[in-house]
Amino acid sequence: MPLIKLNRINKGGEILINSEHVVFIETEAKTTTVHLSDGLLFSVEEAPGAVANKLEEIETARIKNAILGSGLGAKSPA
């Protein structure tokens, strides 16, 4: 369950979101809204690109760790 840490607008504090529940991210009137499954949504301070980058980093790390854990990423003896 990879979590991303975001900051809610208007000093609402930090929020941890399960990245697997993010459906889409939108900007409206300079506010970034993260839409989650089950109709939940949160307005955050981060720009949509920053949220997308955090999600991409998490997914890239998961794939990398899976490949290395399987032994496929190991260097073959020369």
C-alpha positions in Angstrom: 0.0 0.0 0.0 2.2 2.9 -1.2 1.2 6.2 0.4 1.9 9.7 -0.9 2.0 12.7 1.5 0.2 15.8 0.3 -0.7 19.1 2.0 -4.4 20.1 2.2 -5.2 23.7 1.2 -5.9 26.4 3.8 -3.6 24.9 6.4 -5.7 21.7 6.5 -2.5 19.8 7.4 -0.8 16.8 5.8 -2.7 13.9 4.4 -1.5 10.5 3.4 -3.2 9.0 0.4 -3.1 5.4 -0.8 -1.7 5.9 -4.3 -3.7 2.9 -5.6 -7.0 4.8 -5.0 -6.1 7.9 -7.1 -8.5 8.1 -10.0 -7.5 11.4 -11.5 -6.1 14.9 -10.7 -7.5 18.1 -11.9 -6.9 21.9 -11.6 -9.7 24.3 -11.3 -9.3 28.0 -10.4 -5.7 27.4 -9.3 -6.8 24.6 -6.9 -5.5 21.0 -7.4 -8.1 18.4 -6.6 -7.2 14.7 -6.2 -10.1 12.4 -7.0 -10.1 9.0 -5.3 -12.1 5.9 -5.6 -15.5 5.8 -3.8 -16.1 9.5 -4.7 -13.6 10.9 -2.2 -11.7 14.1 -3.2 -9.2 16.3 -1.6 -8.0 19.8 -2.5 -4.2 20.1 -2.1 -1.5 22.7 -2.3 0.7 20.7 -4.7 0.5 21.3 -8.4 -0.9 18.5 -10.5 2.5 17.8 -12.0 4.1 17.4 -8.6 1.4 14.9 -7.5 1.8 13.0 -10.8 5.6 12.9 -10.2 5.2 11.5 -6.7 2.8 8.8 -8.1 5.3 8.0 -10.9 8.2 7.7 -8.5 6.3 5.2 -6.4 5.2 3.1 -9.3 8.7 3.1 -10.8 10.3 2.0 -7.5 7.7 -0.8 -7.1 8.6 -2.1 -10.6 12.3 -1.8 -10.0 12.1 -3.6 -6.7 10.0 -6.4 -8.2 12.5 -6.9 -11.0 15.5 -6.9 -8.7 13.7 -9.2 -6.2 13.0 -11.7 -8.9 16.6 -11.9 -9.9 16.0 -10.6 -13.4 17.9 -7.4 -12.8 21.0 -9.2 -11.6 24.1 -8.9 -13.7 25.0 -12.2 -15.4 28.6 -13.5 -14.9 30.9 -12.6 -17.8 
